[in-house]
Amino acid sequence: MRYCSTRGEVQGWGFREVLFSGYAPDGGMFMPETLPTITPDTLRSWTSLSYPRLVHEVCALFIPDDLIPRHDLDAVLSGALSQFSVPGAVRLARLGGGLSVLELFHGETLAFKDLAMTCTTRLLDYFLQRESRRATVLVGTSGDTGGSAIRGARGLRGVDVVVVFPRGRITAVQEKHMTTSLEDNIHVFAADGSSDDIDVPLRCLFADRELVKEHGLMSLNSVNWCRILVQLAHFLYAYLQLSGLERTPGGALPRLEVVVPTGGAGNITAGCIMKEMGVPLRLVAMVNANDIVHRAVQSGDFSMATQVKQTLASAIDIQDPYNMERVFWLLSGRDGLQVKGLMEEFQRSHKITLPDALHRKVLHSNRVTCQVPGCGAEGGADCGSAGGGAGLGETADTLPVPGVGRRLGTAAERTHCVYYLRPTAWGVVLLTSVGNLLSNHRLWRVVLLTSVSNLLRNRRLWGVVLLTRGI
Ligand SMILES: Cc1ncc(COP(=O)(O)O)c(C=O)c1O
């Protein structure tokens, strides 16, 4: 398995080089040169596998055996995924009406990032123990990635971690996860501006090839391919558990819709890759008022707003969904030249219009659909523009949440698992999205619940809204 850059000027890299990297030397992002296909028979043979086992299977497709022998890979990944507060690292809550929630927040920092981050940092450690090399990890964070990277890399010999977070734009819990780490290899800085503002100088550092070489600069943001690789397993696990595959032996594979809270677009990229590999998914990118992905899907308008809007869902307050470069590359038929042109223009002007052919693929190929929470329409339909309707994160303060709560039923009416949500959490985004989803039951659906850390802010739970019947 070799890796190349989305901008076409780098080919033939190995997994280890990609793991210890950030952006590719041509400014692009690393992707596998070819994607293996997961056949229906293989999918069927995996239906009983646990989440950690699936992470192993997926990683084994992309990490050559002669680089990390299978036995070692198993030990590294099992070690990483044994650190979660539920057995199997993730938990699936099956709600009524074909709707489920995949809880990805059972790690130390309460955000989904812990899953891929612990695997990635353990893989780094695997190599560092065998080689005398140093790495300097640069992390820009909108709140969750920083704490997760610190948890994963604290005390690792040979690694320094430099985290920069946007002052005043993250929750107290997130800030404490970062600033209370006393290890010598962890260096945390607050910067004014948004997380997108922080990404600009970081990208410049990665563009300085001498600096990258001298300090072994690498990323643990989802720029790093390994983060995306592990996240493929979220989709696979959800599919195998929920699609009803076992009820269609030999028949056409059923489809599963996955609702993906989207900021930097790492998860949605993983979903697109899984689709390319043969898993029949329908993806719904869920955004707040920072709706660039929504506009790109709906109209091909991939342009940043002048400012990152501060919403109640601060973890996805991102206007530069940098992983969309990987999606564009995949959907353009791996056209590095086209992607290079588009993304360089985007970096210059913060604004591009997707070429028609590419936009049609994004919109109509059913690879990414998009739904702004609360808009009340399915992806592909007219969801209205930013600021319209009650659903955007920007307007979440005034969302008619009690109404939604009534619609979903109260805790007293439903049993088992109850999610406590309040409007300072991006959980409101989840809530409103679920409200929409309940209005249409054509497909089996799963919502990726990526974090609950915001819920801890102010220690005041706003309301009990949501529900499950049986886990
Ligand atoms: C809680 C949470 N959900 C979703 C996201 C979006 O991540 P991405 O779109 O890169 O998968 C983030 C991070 O940016 C996050 O912290």
The ligand as an SDF file (V2000), in Angstrom:
LIG
                    3D

 16 16  0  0  0  0  0  0  0  0999 V2000
  -17.2880   16.9960   19.0450 C   0  0  0  0  0  0  0  0  0  0  0  0
  -16.8600   17.1470   17.6240 C   0  0  0  0  0  0  0  0  0  0  0  0
  -17.6930   16.7430   16.6740 N   0  0  0  0  0  0  0  0  0  0  0  0
  -17.3590   16.8750   15.3890 C   0  0  0  0  0  0  0  0  0  0  0  0
  -16.1720   17.4470   15.0070 C   0  0  0  0  0  0  0  0  0  0  0  0
  -15.8920   17.5630   13.5520 C   0  0  0  0  0  0  0  0  0  0  0  0
  -14.7800   16.8500   13.1610 O   0  0  0  0  0  0  0  0  0  0  0  0
  -14.5760   16.4070   11.6660 P   0  0  0  0  0  0  0  0  0  0  0  0
  -15.5800   17.1020   10.8070 O   0  0  0  0  0  0  0  0  0  0  0  0
  -13.1770   16.7660   11.3300 O   0  0  0  0  0  0  0  0  0  0  0  0
  -14.7670   14.9280   11.6460 O   0  0  0  0  0  0  0  0  0  0  0  0
  -15.2550   17.8760   15.9970 C   0  0  0  0  0  0  0  0  0  0  0  0
  -13.9430   18.4550   15.7080 C   0  0  0  0  0  0  0  0  0  0  0  0
  -13.6490   19.2470   14.9390 O   0  0  0  0  0  0  0  0  0  0  0  0
  -15.5990   17.7080   17.3370 C   0  0  0  0  0  0  0  0  0  0  0  0
  -14.7770   18.0820   18.3150 O   0  0  0  0  0  0  0  0  0  0  0  0
  1  2  1  0
  2  3  1  0
  2 15  2  0
  3  4  2  0
  4  5  1  0
  5  6  1  0
  5 12  2  0
  6  7  1  0
  7  8  1  0
  8  9  2  0
  8 10  1  0
  8 11  1  0
 12 13  1  0
 12 15  1  0
 13 14  2  0
 15 16  1  0
M  END
$$$$
